[in-house]
Amino acid sequence: MKKTIFAATGIGLVLAATTATAQNGKTEEDNLLLNPTLQSRDGKIPDEWTGTDGKFLRYDPTGFKGSPAVGIVGEVTTPVILRQLTIKLVSGEKYNISAWFRTQGYKPKGKGGVGLVNTGWNRDSGIYNLPADSDWTYYEKTIEAPPSKDSLFSFAFFSFKMSGELWAADFKLIPLSEKAKKESAPLSRKIQKPAAKALPALVPGKNLLVNGVLLSEQGNFPDNWNTRDINHFQYARSGGPDGKAFLGVVNGDGISTYDVRQGGYKLIPGELYRIGAWVKTDHFKASRAGVIILNDGWSKSAGITEFPENTDWKYFEADITAPTTKEGHAFAFFTVKATGSIQVADLSLYPLSEKAKKESVSPGTADYFNIIPLRPKLFRIPVSDPKLTLTFPYLNDRQKIGRITVTREDGSVLKNFSVPVTETGEFEADLKGIPEGEGRLKAMILDEKTNERLWTSEYPIRLVRLPKTEGRHRRLNALTVSLLETGAKIQSPGKREYTFVNPRDGWVFIGLFQNSARKAENVHAALSGVDGVVIRSPAEPLETMRDLPAGEYRLTIRADFLDARLVVRSIPELFCYALNEKQLMEKHVFNNLNMHSGPARIPEEWFLAGKKNLANMNITWLKKDKNPDHVISRMKALLAEKEPVNNGLVADEFGFYTESSVLYAYSQALWKFALPQGKRIYTYIIAKPFNRLHTDFISAILNASQGRGRMLYEAYCHPQPTETLARKYLKDKLDITSFKNFYPEAVASLEVIFAVFNLPDCLLEHYPSLDNKYYLDMQLNQLANDKAAYGLAGIGWWGAHYTDEEKIRWIFSLFRHYAIEGNTSMLSEKYNYHYEAGHLKNCDFEEGLKNWTAEPAEPESIRAGTFPGYGRQTRWALAGETGDTFCILKRSVKAPNRVTQIAKNLVPGQLYTLRFMAIDYHEMKNKIVLPRRLAVRAEFDPSEAEEVSDKFSLFIHTAAGSRNPPKYGRVNIPKYVFRAKKSAAKITITDWMSTMEPGGPEKQELAVNYIQLTPYFSD
């Protein structure tokens, strides 16, 4: 290839036959540009560079002598720009810019080439006058950096308007004057992962951000991030780079300032950090925007502050120095007067300098020391193998030893010894020789070299004799173990005795299932260690659930006649929040539940049957008052209340993302509080553990209540559009191995709590085409077949007070199917339920009126509509645009409006449920709260379907603080149960309350969607 060089001064060009490897003593090391040779990992935009138009901007990986080149090709009518942002230069000082160019049919109709551009692009200087047709030719030019208000510039390859082809490669920006050399530098790095070779040698520390990946367990906003108004942000749990969650400002109004931030950071002013973010933009413009670190008062900040107008997901980095501050720092994503959209994902903040690594404090990683008991639980140390493992996972740069002192309750010393501590902080206390029973253990951590005491913790302990169970039990599924199964026959008045071993502290099910048509007569069953009769006829069923300590038991059955199969099983705790007094006594609840929590008055029969109840303790106040003694005082007060009668309390609720100081205060309260005998403390928890403080938090929760504390993991599973996606989602959501990773024996004290709510104020069933009964079944089925869940302490439901009668019966049938009967197959198979019901299509009108037949009363009185955010108003924790579409019925007094569809694949004789949502369209748009029943109903052709019942749900509360914010309009959910007479039936939604009367005002517009048709569960 011909190598021709044009040296340009001003506008004069001088041709010189030489190469450009070291022009005028300038070397590659002098180049201020990052990735000047335009290497690219995605094959679209060079790393370190941002491009604004993928239609005209081209990338050729071998276009310049086998090396990459970029080009602008075609009939360009709007600016096309490739540039490198945020280069610090000195205005008025001299620089040399250069590039190789190739043109073909190039006709500029405005400025084009390469140039140096100031902030705002009101001044630039560069190489612009290029020929129409030219092979690769080298150009360079000496320029003065133009004026700039902030000394920041971009290096740009661009064309405002042109036709033909303009190609460029091998860019350089070289400082010439001494001042330019000293003060010029690239400030922001824009690097697509994996990092380019140009990354500095500095090795970053750990990401300081808490939940930088923007996960949300339950809400429609990332956990541990705060904003003034959630409605300004778009959030999705997937769809970002590599399928990750993302957060964004969409359709900015060009006026407002929006920001989301995370506070509580203590960075070192003047030290070096690296901020990272994946960014996507679409026609984005803003007065200011950034992903930054800011000081208190936001008087100073630093970070990534320039973004391309249009880009697919791309990774941006900025190496910054932490600004000065008085009260700490915050991490923020913000926009000012933005239009278009900008989305961010996978945020990071890495300390780079050694001082930053050592002294920076994250709200998620602050050190709250404790010597943590790991395994076994303190009140379940086996006499046969009395080894207690503890850990002190702090100060790992020091060599440590542990010193153990074991005493009786009276303080007399039983054993005193030292043990080595591993590099990770673990050490083992061998308690061989300590007698069975209770005592106290003091653990100290000492510096091995100086003997300095680093930390001391003290705990109550109990050594116990565990029952032998080898070969005596049979596991039915991950939740249930058969302890005894045998015949129980008594032909004449008499008794039979049976023994079984309960392998753990927990619930045991005892049932007598009759074999003959002749009913059992005068049956009385007694259990050793339990007062009174546990099973008595003629009450049915002949069964009981009892919470028993581990050990051997004797069951004595007396009867005049009995021919039955005796079943004894170890089962999980079966938990529910929150039922009313009447519901607790209904057979499908009473026979399948053993632990309740909620405000209801508890019937005496509940406790006589051995069942328990926990009071609910809201802990939101703890975020401000982080005093462990105040936590204990509140617990004591709640436990002392007479009504409702309770067996303890459940703290509601913490997230593993909760500020560390809050978790630590609660942990310390649990370690200090000597709970009254027989009382329990359980703890609701959101998300999964991810840092070392969580081990202490978990250990405190599970060792509370003399080892009967429970951690209630809120596994509130969001529906997915397809069964395939649902199985993938549940595999991750219900994976409990992370709990074991942070606390080895966590599963034995862990309860997985599922969500079941389907009423207007709290609706988790997001997709009307799905049968949520099947989805709930999937959740329990996965857990029942998961080996990692062997020995799980319990399962439960939250939200029974937001659930209709059909789902109440279904969820407790699932309890019996999996936890009591020990099945591994899905209960849905028995009833032929499926993930997608398959009876109706386009149930949310997401495709307009497709699949529906409109019968308007007047022209234009039926139409499709949409309203951004409506779905999130009516469906709990929904992210995205699902539910924002609907059918609008504008009422006429002349005749009813009707929309109809033929429901298919029905089974004649089977019952079905039809539900739908309706809301006043005007109230929806204007956020008017006027809860009332609307004139809207369903109709059935009596020759095809027989209506059995209809019910109606409406959220009537208007007070602030309710789950459905008071500023939203109130939705109606009518529910119909009908019996199919044919395999197909016409379903009609109409805005008249009867065939004769409208029942509502003329011209009222009703928005109807979420038309759900599923098999009805009647057992």
N, C-alpha and C positions, 0 to 999 in steps of 0.2 A: 504494500500500500504506500502511496506517496505521502510523505510526512511534510506538510507545509505549515509554517508558523506565521501568523500575523501578530506583530507586536504593535499595540495601539496606544497612542498617547493623545488624549483628547479624542478627536475624530479622525486623526491621521493614521493610516495603516502602513506598516513597513513590512515587506515580505522578507523572511530570512529562512534559509535552508538549514535547519537544525532541529533537533528533537527537543522535547519539553520536559525532560526528566529532572533537570536542575537549572532552571532558568535564573540567571542573575544571582546565583548562589542560594536560591530558595529551594528548600527540601520539603519532602512529604511531612516531616515532623512539624514544620511551620504552619501547615494547613489548619485553619480553625474549623473546617467542616468535619462532621462525623460521617463516616461511610461515604466518602466522596466518589468512590468507584461504583456506588449504586447497587450493592448486593441486596438481594431480596429473598426472604424465606417463603412468602406467599405467592411470588411470581407476579405480583400486581403493582405494589408500591414499594420502593426501596426502603429498607430499614433506616430509621432515623429521619425519614422524610414523610411529609403529609401531602396527599393529593386531593383535589377538589372535584374531579370529574372523571369517572371511569369510562365514559363513552368516547371521549376524544384523547384522553391521556393514555399512552401506550407504554408497555415495558417489554424490552427485548433482551433476554439474558445473554445473548451472544452477538448483539448488533454492532458493537464497537470492537473490532479486532479480536473477536472471541470473548469480549467482556461485555457487561451490561450497558445498555443505553436506554434513554427515555425519549419519548417522542410525543408531539402533538400533531394529530392527523385528522384531516377532514375539513368540513365547512364550519368553522368555529364562529359563533355569533355572540357568545358570552365568555367571560374570562375563564381560562383553563390554567391552573397553577399547581406546580409542584414546588414545595419549599421546605427549608429547614428553619425551625422557629427559634426564637430567644437566644440570639448570639449577642453578647455584650461587646460593643465597639466604642471607639472614641470619636465623636463627631469632629470633623475638620482634619483628622489625621489620615495619612495615606495608606492605602491597601492595594494589593494586586489581586484582581479576579481573573480567572481563566476557565476555558472549557473547550472541548472539541465539538464541532457542529457538522451536521450533514443536512442538506435541504434538497427537496424535489418539488418543483411546481409551487414553490413557496411564495405566496402573495400576502404580505401583512397588510391589514386594514386598520391597524392600530399598533401600539407598542408591543414588542415581543423579543425574547432572547433570555439572557440571564442578568440578574441585577441584585443590588443590595437595597433593601426596602426598610424604611423606618416603621415604628408602630403607628398604625392608622393609614399607612401607605399614602401619605401626602407628599413624600419626597423619596426619590430613588435615583440610583446611578448604576450603569452597567453596560453590557455589550448588546446592542440592539439592531444595528444596520447590517443585516445578513443578506447574502445573495439569494436569488430565486432557485438556482440549481448548483449544488456543490457536493463533491465527495468530502470525506472526513477532513476537516481543516481545523487547525489549532488557532484560537484567538485568546489574547490577553489584553488587559487594560489596567492602567494605574488610575485610581480614583481617590477622592476624598470622601470619607463617610459623611453622609448628609446629616443635617440637624435631626435630633430625636429628643423628645421630652423625657424619656426614661433610659436613654443609652442602649436600648434594645433594638435589634434588627433581625430581619429574615433574609436568607439567601434564596432567591426564587428563580425558577425556570418557568416561563409563562408566555402566554399570548392572549391579548385582549380580544382580537378579532383577526381571522386569517382564513386562507384556504391552502390546500396542499399539505406538505409534510415538513416538519421542523424537528430534527433529532439532535440530542446533545449527550455528552458523556464526560467523565473524568473532570469533575469540578474542583476548583481550588479558590480559597480565600486566604491570602497571605498578608499579615501585618508587615509594614515596611519601616515606619518610624519607630524610634525607641519607645516612645510613649504608647504607641499602638501595640507593640510587642508585650509590654509589661501589663497593660490594663485590659487587653481583649481576651475573651474566653467564651466558649459555648456554655450556657448556663443550664438549659434544659436538654435532657436526653430523651429522644423519642425512639424506643427500641422495641421491636416485636420479639416476643419470646420464641425460642430460647435466646438468651442474651447474645448480642453480637460480640465479635472479637475485641471491639473497641472498648468494652467495659473496663473500668479501672481495676487495678489490682486489689483495691479494698474489698475485704470479705465482709458482707453484711451480717449483722446479728439476726436474732429471731424477729419475726414480724410482731410489732408491738400492738397492732390493732386487735381489738376484740370483735370477732365476727366480721372480718374484712371481706369474707366471701358472701356476706349479705343474706344469710339464711334466716328464715322465719319459720318457727315451729307451728304457730297457731294464728298469727295475725296476718294482715296484708301489708306489713312493713317489716323491714329487717330488725331482728332482735338486737337490742343494745344500741340502737341508733335513735336519735331524737330529732324532731322537727316541729315547727310551730303549727303547721297545717298539713296533715297527711294527704289531703285531697289534691295538693299541687304536684304530687309525685306519682309516677307510674312505677309499680313494683311487680316483678314476675319471678317465680321460683326457678324458672328455666328459660332458655332462649338466648342466654348470653354466650360468651366465648366458651367452647367446650361444654355447652349445655348448662352453664352456671347461672345463678340468679343475677338479676340486674336491677338497678334503680335509675330512674330518669325523670327529667322535666320534659314534658311533651306538650306541644302547642303552646309555648310560652306567650304571654299576653303583651310582651314588649314594654311592660311598665314595672312589674313587681320584682322584688328580690326574694328568692327562695333559697333556703339552705337546710342541709341535714348535717348533724355533727355528732361527735362522740368526745366527751370531755374527760377530765380526770388524769391527763397525762402530765408527767413531770419530766420534761426534756431539758437538756443542758444547753443554755444559750451559747451560741457561737460554735457549737459542735456540729459535726457533719451527719446528715441523715439522707436517706433516699426514699422519696415518695413514688409509688407506682399505682397505675390504674389502667384497666382496659376501658376504652372509650369508643362509642359509636355516635355519629351525628347525622342529622338529616336537615339540610337547609338551616343550619344553626348559626345564629348571630346573637351577640350579647354585648352590652356595654362592658361587663366584666364577667368572668366565670373562672372557676378553678377547683382543683383538688389540692387542699392546702393544709398546712399547720398554721394556727393563729394563736396569738397571745390573749390574755384576759383583756376584754374591752375591744378586741380586734383592731388595735392601733397598728399592729405589725403582723405580717404574714409572709409565708414563702411556700412555693409549690409549683404545680403545673397550672399555668394560667393562660395558655393559648391553645386553641383547638381548631382543626380544619372545619370548614363549613359542611362538608360531606365526607364521611369515611365509614367504611364497614368497621367491624371490631378491630381495634389496633391498640397495642400496648404503649403507654407513655410513662416516662420516668423523669424525675427531676432530682438532682443532688442539691440539697439546700443546707443552709446553716439555720439552726433553731433560733427564732427571734427572742429578744429579751422579754421578760414577763415578770409580773409580781405574784400571780396566783396560779401558775401552771399554764398548760396549753390544751388546745382542742384540735381535733382533726375534722375537716369540713369539706363538703362538696356543695358548691353554691353557683347560682347564676343571678345576674343583675340585668334587668330589662331585656330578657332573652326572647327570641322568636325561634320557631322551628323546634327541634328536639335534640337533646343530648342524654345519653345513657352511660352509666358507669358500672363496672363489675370488678370483682377480685381486687379490692383495694389493699395497699400495703404501705407500711411505714417501717423502714429498717434503720437501725443505728449503724453507722459506718465507722466512725472513729472509735478508738479503744475506750475513751472516756464515756462516749455516748453509750457504748455497749454495757459498760459496768454500772453506770449511774442512772440511766433512764428508767422511769417507772411507768408501767402501763396500768390502767385500771383493772386489767385482767390478770396481771402477773405480780402485783405487789406482794411482798413476803409477809405473811401472817403465820408465824412459826407455831409448830406443835409437833410433839412426838406422837406419831399416829399408829394406833393398833391396826394391824393389817389382817391377820388370821391366826387362829379362829376368832370368833366374837368373844368378848371378854367374859361373858357369863356362860360360855359353852366350851371351856378348855377341857379336853378329855384327860382324865386321870391316867388312862392307858398310854397317852402320848402327849405329855403336857408341855408342848413347845409353842410359844407365842412369838410370832414375828411382828416386829414394829419397824417403822421407818421414820427417818428425819431427812427428807429430801431437799435440804437446804445447805448452804455453805459448803458445797462439794469441792471447793478449792482448798479445804483444810482437812487434814487427817484427823479422824475422830475415833473415840471409843465410847461404848455405852456402859453405864453402871446401873444395875438393877437391884432394888431392895424390895423384898416381899414381906409384908407384915400381916398379923391377924387384925381383926377389927379393933382389938384393944390396944394396938400399936406395938405389940411385941414382935421382934424381928424373927422371921422364919428362914430367910435366905438373903445373902448379900454377895454379889459377884459382878465381875466385869466381862464384857464381850466385845469382840471386834465389830466394827461398822464397815460395810462395803462402800465402794466408791459411789454407789447410787443412794446410800443412806440407810440401807436395810441392816437390821441386826436381829438376832434370835435369843430369846430368853428361855432357857431350859428350866422348867419349874419342877423337875423330877424331885420327889421327896416332899413336896408341898401336899398336905392332906386335902381330901375332898372337902368342899365347902367354900365359904366366902372369905375374902381377905382384901388387901390393897397392894397395888404394885406401883412403886415409884421408879421412873426411868429418867436417867440423866445422860446428857450428851456432853462429853468433855473433849477439849482439844488435846490430842495425844501428845503433843510436844510440850505444851505449857501447863497442862492439867486445868486450863481455864474452863469453868462451867459455862457451856453455851446455851443450854436449855434444860428445863425440868418439866415433866408432866407426871400426873398421878391419877390412877384409875382404880375403881373397884373391880375385883375379879371373882370368878367362881369356877372351881374345878368340879367336874361332874363325871358320873359314870354313864356312858352312852350305851344304849341297848344294842345287842348283837342282832343283825338282820340278814346275814348272809344266807342266800338261798330260800328265804322265807317269803319273799315278795315278788310280784310280777308287775313290771311297768306296762301300763296300757297305752299311754301317750306321754308327752312331755310334762303334762300337768297332773296326771293321775296314776296312782300305784295301787294295785290290788293287794290288800293285806291278808284277806281271808275270804274264801268263797266256798261254801259247803251247804249241804242240805240241812234243814231245820225242821224236824218232824216231831210232833208231840200228839199222839193219838188219843190220849186220855189225860185228865188233869195231872200235870207234873212240870218238871223243869229240865232244861238242858243248859250246860255251861260251855263256853268257848273262850279261848285265849287268843290274843293277837298282840303284835308289837307295833307301836306307833314309832316310826323311825325319826321323827323330828317334832319340834314344837309346832303344832299347827292343827288344822281341821281334819277331822275324820268323819266320813259318812258311813252310817250303819243302816242297812235296809233289808227288809223282809219282803221278798217278791213271791206272792202266793202261786202255788203250782196247780191247785185243784179248784173246781167250781165252788166247793164248800168253803165258806169264809172262815177266817181265823176267829177263834172264840176266846175272849177274856185274856188277851195277850198283855203281859207286863214284862218289859225288859229293863234291867238295871245294869249299870256299868260301874266298875270299881273306880273310886276316886271322884265320882259324880253323885251329888245328892239327888234323891228322888228317882222316879221312873223316867226313862228316856224315850221309850216307845210304849204306847198304850192303845189297845183296840177298845171300842170300834172305830176310833179315829183313823182316818186314812189320809195319805198312804202310811204304811207301817215303816217309818224311817225317821232318822234324826241326823243332825250335824252337830258335832261337839268340838270345841277348841281344847286340845289336850296337850300336856307336856309330853315329850318323848318318853317312851317306856313301855312296859308290858301291862296289859289290861285284861280283865276278866269280864265277860259279858254273860249275864244270867238271864235266861228267858223262861218265864212261866206262862203256861197257857192251858186252857181246857182242850183246845184243838188247834193244831198248826201244821200245815203242809206247805213249806216255803223254801225258797233259796235265800240263804243268808249271805249278804255281801258287805264286806268291810273294806273301805278304801281310804287312802290318804289323798286328800283333795286340796286344791288351793283355796285361799280365802276368796270369797265371792262378794265383792264390794259394789256399792251403788250410792250415788248422790244424784238426786235427792227425791225421795218419794213422800207421799202423804200417808196419814194414818190408815186410811181405807185401802190404799194400794198395797201397803205392807202386809195386809192380811189376806189379799187375794191369793188363791192357791198357786198360780203360776209364778208369783213372786215369793211367797212365804216358803215354798218347798225348794226354791232354787237360789236362795240368798242367805248369807250368814252374817254379813257386816254392812251396816248402813251408816250414812252420815248425812246430816241435814237438820233443818229446824223443826221438823214435824214432831208432834207428841208421839211417843213410842208406846204402843199397847203393851200391857203386862205380859200377854201371851208370847210376845217376841222374846223377852228375856227368859221366860220359863222354858222356852224351847232351846235355850243355850246360845241364842244369837246376841249380837252386840251392836252398839251404836256409838258413834263418835261425834262430838261437837266440832263445829267448824270455826277455826281461828284465822281471821283475816290478818295478814302481816304487812299490809302496805305501809303502815306507820313506821315499820322498822327501817325503811329506807332513809328516814330522817333521824330517828332516835336509835342509834346503834349501840345501846347499852345492854349487855347480856342480862344484867340484874332486872331491868325493866321487862325483858322478855319473860323471865321466870315469874315475875309478879303477875303478868297478864295470864300466863298459863295457870297459875294457882287460882286466880279469880274465876277463870272459866271452868276449871275442874270442880270448884266448890258450888257451882250453880245447881239448883235442885231440878229444874225443868229446862230442857228435856233431860231425862235420866241418860247418862252417858258413861261409857267405859274408858273415856279418854278424849283426845282431841286430835284434829288433823290441821296442820299449819298450811295455809292456802295463800300464796304459792310462791315458789322460788323458781328462777331459771338458772341454769349453769352459767348463763351470760350475765347474771345479776352482779352488781358491783361487789368486788371481793370483800370489802369491809362489812357489807351486809351479811354475806355468807359466813364470815368469820364470827360476827357477833352472835348469830344464831347457833353456830357450832359450839361456841363457848358456853352458851346458855344450856345446851343439851348436856355437855360434859359436866356442868356444875349442878344441874337440877336433880335432886334425889326424888324421883317421881313416887307418889303414893302407891302402895302395893296394889297390884292388879290393874293399874291404869296404863294406858298406852299413849304414845305420841307418834303420829304418822306425819309425813311431810310430802305434799305435792311438789313435783319437780318437772320443769319443762326443759326439753333438749337433752343432750348427752354430755358427759364430762369431757373436758379437754385440757385442763391444766392441773398442776400439782395440788393447789388448794382444794380441788374437788375431792381428792382422796380423804382429806381430813373432814370435809363436809359430809361425805357419804358415811365414813366411819362413825361420826357423831350421831347421825340419823339412825343407823342400824344398830348401834350399841345402846341407844336410849331404851328406856322401859325394860331394863335388865335383859337387853338383847332381843326384845320383841318389837323394837321400832321398825317401821316400814317406810320405804321410799316408794311413793306412788308416781310412776312415770306416766305423764300425760301423753299418750300415743294417740293424739287426735288425728286420725287419718283422713286426709283430704281426698275426695273422689278424683278419679282420673278419667279422661275421655274414653279410653278403651280398656278392656280387661288385660291386655298385654302390658300396657303402661301401668295399670294398677298393680300387677304382680311385681313389676320392677320397682315401683315406688314402695310397696309394702316390704319388699326384701330389705331395703335400706332402713325404712322407718322402724320396723320391728326387730332390727338387729340389735341385740342387747349385749353383744360381746364387749362393747366399749365400757360398759359398767364393770364387767369382770376385769378388764385391763387396768382400771383404776382402783378396784377393790376386789380381790380374788373371790370372796364369798358373797358378792353383792346379790346374785340371783336368788339365793335362799331367803333374802329379805326384800326382794323387789316385787312390786305389783305393777302390772301393766294395765293402765286405765284407758279404755276406749271411749270415743265420743259417740253419743247417740242423741241428736237433737234435730227435729224436723218441723218445728213450728215457726210462724212468721218472724218472731223476734230473734230466733237463733237457729237458722236453717243451714245444716252442713251438707245436705244433699244438693250438690251444685248442678248436676246434669239431669234434666227430667227424663231423658230416654233410658236411664239406668234404674235397675231395681236395687235399692240400697240394702235390702235384706240380704241379697247375695254378697254384696261388698262387705257387710259386717261379718258374714259367715267366713269370707276369705281371710279376714283378719285373725279370727280365733283359730281357724284351721291352720294357718301358717305357724302360729305360736304352738299349737298342739303337736305339730310335726317337726319342731325345731329342737335338735339335740342340745343346742346352747341354752334352751329354756328348761332343761331337766331340773326339777326341784324348785321351780318358780314359786314364790310365796303366795302370789295371788293374781287375780284378774278382776277387772271391774268396769263399770260404766259410769260416765259422768254425763249429766244432762237429762236424767229421767223426767225432771220437771218441765222440760222443753220438748216432750215427746208424746205422740198420740198413743192411744190404747193398743193399736195393732203392733207397733214397734215394741212396746213394753212387753207384750206376750212373746214376741219373737226373740228379743235379747235374752230373756230368762230361759227360753227353750234352748238357746245356744249354750247357756251356762250348763244346763243339764246334759246336753248332748256331749260336750267336750269335757267338762270338769267333773261331773258326777258319773256319767256312763263311760267316760274314757275313750270316746270314739276318735278315729283319725280321718274318716271320710267326712265330706261336707253334708250338713243337714239339708242343704238346698237340693241335693240329689233326690231326697225323698219327695219333695214337693215340685220337682221339675222347674226350679227357679234358675234364671240365667242373669249374667251381668247386665246385658242389654235386654230389656223386656221385649222389644221388637214388635210392639203393637201399633205405635204411632211414629210418624216421622216429622222432622222439622218442628220439634215441640217448643222451641224457644223463638221460632220465626227468624232464625239467623239467616235463612234464605228467603226472606220476605214471606209471601203467602204461598210459596211452593208447597205442594201436597195438600193444601187446604182449599176448600171451595167457599168462596165468599158470597153471601146472600145479603147485599146491602139493602137497607130500608129506603135509602135515597142515594142519589149519585154521590160518590166520594165519602160515604159514611163509614166505610171500612177501608183501612189502609195499613200498610206496614210502617213502623216507626222505630226510632232509636234514640237513646239518651245516654251519653257517656256517664258511667258510674252507677247506673241504676242497679245492675247486678250486684255490686258491692253493697248497696243499701239493703238488699233483701237476703243475701246468702252469706253466711258467716265466714270470715277469713278468706273470702274469694279474691284472687288476684287476676288481673286481665280484663277482657271485655265480655266474657260470658255473661249472659243475662241482660245485656244492654239493648237487646232487640225485642220487639213485641208487635202485637197486632192492636190497632186502635179502633175501637167501636164508638162512633159518635151517635148518641141516642136520638132517635126520632120518635115522635108521638104517633106517627102514622102506622108504623109496623116495627117489629124487632129486627135488629141486625143479627145475622147468624154466620158463624164460620163452622164448617163441618169437615170431618175426615172419617173415612172408614177404618175402624180399628180391625186389625187382622190377627190371625194366628191365635184366636181365642179357643178355649175348650168349653163346649156346651156343658152347663151345669156347674161350672167353677165360678167362684166369687172373684171379683176384681175391684181394685181401688182406682178411682179417677180423682186427681187433684189438679188444681191450677191456681195461678196467682192473678189477682186483679188489683189495680190501683187507679185512683183518679189521676189522669195524665197531667192536669193542671197543677195538682198538689205535688206530684212527683217533681215536675220541672221547677216549681217555685218553693219547694221544701216547706209545704204547709202541713201542719200536724192537725188532722181532723179525723181521728179514728172513729169509724162507723161501718156498719154493714152496707156494702154497695149492691146495687141492683144488677146482679149478674149471676147466671146459673148455667148448669149443664142440662141437656135434654137427651133422652134415649128413645129410640124407636121401640115401643113395647113388644113388638113381634121379634125383636132381636136381643133385647136386654131387659131384665126386670130390676128396677131400682129397689134396693133393700133398705138403704139408710142414706141420710145426708147430714153432714156436720159442717161446722164453720169455725175457722180460726182467725183471730184478729189481735194484733198487738195494740193494746189500748193505753199503755203507760205513756205519759208525756214528760215525766220528771227527768231532769238531767242525770246522767250517770247510768242510765239503762243501757243494755247491750245495743239496742237499736237507737242511735242518737236522736234526740227530740227534733232535730232540724229536718228529718226525713219524713216524707209522706208515709202513711200507714197502708200496708198491703193486706188484702183479704186472701185467705186460702180456703175455698170451699172443698169439701171432700165427700165423694159419693162412693158407696159400695153397691155394686150391681152384680146380678147373676147372668152370665152369658147364656143365651138360648141358641145362638148360632156361632159359627166360627168367625163370622165377621159382623160388626155392629157399627152403626152410624153414631158418631159422637158429635154433639152440637154444643157450642158455647154461644150464649145469647145475652143481650143486655136488657131484656125484659124479665121481670120477676115472675110473670105468669103469661099465659097465652093471650090474656085479655088486657092486662095492665102493665105499663112500663115499670112502675115501682120506683122510678128515679127521674131526675129533672131532664127536660129536653136539652139537647145539645151537649150534655155531659159527655166527656170523652174518657173512656176507660181503656187503660193499657193492659192487655192480657198476654201472659206468656207462661212458661213453666207448666205445660200441660203434660201431666205424668199419668201413665196407665200401667199398673203392675198387678200381678196376682195378689189377692187378699189373703193374709194369714189368719185363719179362724180357729186354730187348735187352742 
